[in-house]
Amino acid sequence: MKTLFAKLLVPIALALTLSLAVGGAAHAACLDNRQIQDAVSSGQIMSLASVLAANGIDGSAKILNVAVCDEGGRLVYHIGLLTPSGEAQNLVLDAQ
């Protein structure tokens, strides 16, 4: 029983953490997928891979969700990820 609880606790905590992060991003003006592609293609923002590399994010981290949002006239990536060690992180990184 204790093992089952431990196995369920991490995914539940992760889901709650990510839903809170995405909920916070929803209040900002966020781009849809097409707008993100157009912004990357036009050079308005960096690609997700470039932003992650520029910020030293381990390439083996599992990306769980991504949003690009306007925060005070500046576009930022809101990224939910799972590190190789199993730690959930919510990042806000400059997209420009």
N, C-alpha and C positions, 0 to 999 in steps of 0.2 A: 504494500500500500504506500509506504514511504517513497519507494522508487518511482511509482506511477505519479505521485504528487510532484516529485522533483522534476520528472520529465515534462509535466504539463506546465509547471511554473514558469520556466524560461520562455516558451512560446507565448504564453498569456502576457507576461511582462513585456515582451518584445512587441506584441500587437498593440498593447495599450500605449507604450512609448511612441510607436510610429503613428498611431492614430492621433495622438496629441500633437505631434510635430506637423503632420499634414493639416490638421485642423487650424493650427496657427498660420500656416502658409496660405490657407484658403481665404484669409481676410485680406491679403495683399492681392494686387492685380497680377494674376499668373498667366503665362502664355500657354496656349494649347500646343500639342505636338507639332503641328504644321508650322506654327509661329516660331517654335524653337528651332526646327530644321532650317527655316528661312533665315533666322538670326545667325545661326552657325555658318550657313552657306555664304551669307553676305559679309561675314567677318564682324558683325555687331557684337557677338559673344564668342567665347572660346568653346570648343567642343568639351563634352563631359570628360573625355579621356585626358585632354590637355589640362583641364582644371584640376583633376585628381592628381595627375603627375606633378603639376606645379606646386601642389600643396603637400606632396610627399605621402599621399595615400597609397597604401600597399595594394598592388595590382591584384592580389588574391582576395581582397575584400569583396563580399557579395553585395551588390547594389540591390536594395529592396524597393526603393522608390526615388523618383527625381521630379522636381518641379523647378521651373525658372519663373521668378516673380520679380516685379518692380517694387523695390523698397526705397522710397524717397528719391525716385528718379534714377536709381542704380539697379541694374539687373543682377540678381544673385541666384545661385543654385541652392535649393533645399534638397539635401540628399540624406536618405535613410540607408544605412549600410550595416552589415554584419561583418566584424573583423574575423580573421582566420582563427582567433582565439575564442570566438563566440560572443564577443561583446557587441551590443547594439549601440550605434552612434547616430546622432542626428547632427548634420553639419550644415552650415550656411556659409557658402563660399562665393566670392566675387566672380561673376561670369565674364567680366570685361577685361 
